[in-house]
Amino acid sequence: MQGLGSLLFLGGVGSSILYFLNMQFVLLMWVDMWGDSVGWIIRIAMIVAGALLWGAGMMLDSGEE
């Protein structure tokens, strides 16, 4: 769960940074297909969902010790 969360989080942050540099990840080119507003909603949702999964994975891993 922590791995998926980190992938989502870093993908969303990376996509946000690359947007301002007029570049995109090849796998996330579909994000802006419906316009800038929907693209930003998807990016923010990726960041939030990734952070939640990453944090939940860290909490579960620390509870196993």
Rosetta constraint file for C-alpha pairs under 8 A:
AtomPair CA 1 CA 5 HARMONIC 6.13 0.50
AtomPair CA 1 CA 53 HARMONIC 6.07 0.50
AtomPair CA 1 CA 54 HARMONIC 6.72 0.50
AtomPair CA 1 CA 56 HARMONIC 7.68 0.50
AtomPair CA 1 CA 57 HARMONIC 5.30 0.50
AtomPair CA 2 CA 6 HARMONIC 6.12 0.50
AtomPair CA 2 CA 53 HARMONIC 6.04 0.50
AtomPair CA 2 CA 54 HARMONIC 4.38 0.50
AtomPair CA 2 CA 55 HARMONIC 7.26 0.50
AtomPair CA 2 CA 56 HARMONIC 7.29 0.50
AtomPair CA 2 CA 57 HARMONIC 4.43 0.50
AtomPair CA 2 CA 58 HARMONIC 6.50 0.50
AtomPair CA 3 CA 7 HARMONIC 6.19 0.50
AtomPair CA 3 CA 54 HARMONIC 7.13 0.50
AtomPair CA 4 CA 8 HARMONIC 6.19 0.50
AtomPair CA 4 CA 50 HARMONIC 7.16 0.50
AtomPair CA 4 CA 53 HARMONIC 7.27 0.50
AtomPair CA 4 CA 54 HARMONIC 7.44 0.50
AtomPair CA 5 CA 9 HARMONIC 6.01 0.50
AtomPair CA 5 CA 49 HARMONIC 7.03 0.50
AtomPair CA 5 CA 50 HARMONIC 3.91 0.50
AtomPair CA 5 CA 51 HARMONIC 6.08 0.50
AtomPair CA 5 CA 52 HARMONIC 7.09 0.50
AtomPair CA 5 CA 53 HARMONIC 4.58 0.50
AtomPair CA 5 CA 54 HARMONIC 4.37 0.50
AtomPair CA 5 CA 57 HARMONIC 7.98 0.50
AtomPair CA 6 CA 10 HARMONIC 5.90 0.50
AtomPair CA 6 CA 50 HARMONIC 5.87 0.50
AtomPair CA 6 CA 51 HARMONIC 7.12 0.50
AtomPair CA 6 CA 53 HARMONIC 7.80 0.50
AtomPair CA 6 CA 54 HARMONIC 5.72 0.50
AtomPair CA 7 CA 11 HARMONIC 5.85 0.50
AtomPair CA 7 CA 50 HARMONIC 7.05 0.50
AtomPair CA 8 CA 12 HARMONIC 6.05 0.50
AtomPair CA 8 CA 46 HARMONIC 5.49 0.50
AtomPair CA 8 CA 47 HARMONIC 6.37 0.50
AtomPair CA 8 CA 49 HARMONIC 7.22 0.50
AtomPair CA 8 CA 50 HARMONIC 4.64 0.50
AtomPair CA 8 CA 51 HARMONIC 7.97 0.50
AtomPair CA 9 CA 13 HARMONIC 6.20 0.50
AtomPair CA 9 CA 46 HARMONIC 6.06 0.50
AtomPair CA 9 CA 47 HARMONIC 4.41 0.50
AtomPair CA 9 CA 48 HARMONIC 7.17 0.50
AtomPair CA 9 CA 49 HARMONIC 7.33 0.50
AtomPair CA 9 CA 50 HARMONIC 4.29 0.50
AtomPair CA 9 CA 51 HARMONIC 5.84 0.50
AtomPair CA 10 CA 14 HARMONIC 5.77 0.50
AtomPair CA 10 CA 47 HARMONIC 7.39 0.50
AtomPair CA 10 CA 50 HARMONIC 7.93 0.50
AtomPair CA 11 CA 15 HARMONIC 5.89 0.50
AtomPair CA 11 CA 46 HARMONIC 7.54 0.50
AtomPair CA 11 CA 47 HARMONIC 7.77 0.50
AtomPair CA 12 CA 16 HARMONIC 6.16 0.50
AtomPair CA 12 CA 43 HARMONIC 4.99 0.50
AtomPair CA 12 CA 44 HARMONIC 6.82 0.50
AtomPair CA 12 CA 46 HARMONIC 5.29 0.50
AtomPair CA 12 CA 47 HARMONIC 5.10 0.50
AtomPair CA 13 CA 17 HARMONIC 6.28 0.50
AtomPair CA 13 CA 43 HARMONIC 7.53 0.50
AtomPair CA 13 CA 47 HARMONIC 6.51 0.50
AtomPair CA 14 CA 18 HARMONIC 6.07 0.50
AtomPair CA 15 CA 19 HARMONIC 6.05 0.50
AtomPair CA 15 CA 24 HARMONIC 6.35 0.50
AtomPair CA 15 CA 25 HARMONIC 6.57 0.50
AtomPair CA 15 CA 28 HARMONIC 7.56 0.50
AtomPair CA 15 CA 43 HARMONIC 7.11 0.50
AtomPair CA 16 CA 20 HARMONIC 7.03 0.50
AtomPair CA 16 CA 40 HARMONIC 7.97 0.50
AtomPair CA 16 CA 43 HARMONIC 6.79 0.50
AtomPair CA 17 CA 21 HARMONIC 6.88 0.50
AtomPair CA 18 CA 22 HARMONIC 6.28 0.50
AtomPair CA 18 CA 23 HARMONIC 5.08 0.50
AtomPair CA 18 CA 24 HARMONIC 5.71 0.50
AtomPair CA 18 CA 25 HARMONIC 7.80 0.50
AtomPair CA 19 CA 23 HARMONIC 5.71 0.50
AtomPair CA 19 CA 24 HARMONIC 6.32 0.50
AtomPair CA 24 CA 28 HARMONIC 6.87 0.50
AtomPair CA 24 CA 29 HARMONIC 6.18 0.50
AtomPair CA 25 CA 29 HARMONIC 6.28 0.50
AtomPair CA 29 CA 33 HARMONIC 7.43 0.50
AtomPair CA 31 CA 38 HARMONIC 7.48 0.50
AtomPair CA 31 CA 39 HARMONIC 4.86 0.50
AtomPair CA 31 CA 42 HARMONIC 6.77 0.50
AtomPair CA 31 CA 43 HARMONIC 7.81 0.50
AtomPair CA 32 CA 36 HARMONIC 5.78 0.50
AtomPair CA 32 CA 38 HARMONIC 7.02 0.50
AtomPair CA 32 CA 39 HARMONIC 4.66 0.50
AtomPair CA 33 CA 39 HARMONIC 7.55 0.50
AtomPair CA 34 CA 38 HARMONIC 6.12 0.50
AtomPair CA 34 CA 39 HARMONIC 6.99 0.50
AtomPair CA 35 CA 39 HARMONIC 6.16 0.50
AtomPair CA 36 CA 40 HARMONIC 6.16 0.50
AtomPair CA 37 CA 41 HARMONIC 6.29 0.50
AtomPair CA 38 CA 42 HARMONIC 6.19 0.50
AtomPair CA 39 CA 43 HARMONIC 6.22 0.50
AtomPair CA 40 CA 44 HARMONIC 6.03 0.50
AtomPair CA 41 CA 45 HARMONIC 6.02 0.50
AtomPair CA 42 CA 46 HARMONIC 6.11 0.50
AtomPair CA 43 CA 47 HARMONIC 6.33 0.50
AtomPair CA 44 CA 48 HARMONIC 6.14 0.50
AtomPair CA 45 CA 49 HARMONIC 5.87 0.50
AtomPair CA 46 CA 50 HARMONIC 5.77 0.50
AtomPair CA 47 CA 51 HARMONIC 6.05 0.50
AtomPair CA 48 CA 52 HARMONIC 6.18 0.50
AtomPair CA 49 CA 53 HARMONIC 6.14 0.50
AtomPair CA 50 CA 54 HARMONIC 5.90 0.50
AtomPair CA 51 CA 55 HARMONIC 5.97 0.50
AtomPair CA 52 CA 56 HARMONIC 6.02 0.50
AtomPair CA 53 CA 57 HARMONIC 5.96 0.50
AtomPair CA 54 CA 58 HARMONIC 6.23 0.50
AtomPair CA 55 CA 59 HARMONIC 6.22 0.50
AtomPair CA 56 CA 60 HARMONIC 6.16 0.50
AtomPair CA 57 CA 61 HARMONIC 6.09 0.50
AtomPair CA 58 CA 62 HARMONIC 6.15 0.50
AtomPair CA 59 CA 63 HARMONIC 6.25 0.50
AtomPair CA 60 CA 64 HARMONIC 6.63 0.50
AtomPair CA 61 CA 65 HARMONIC 7.47 0.50
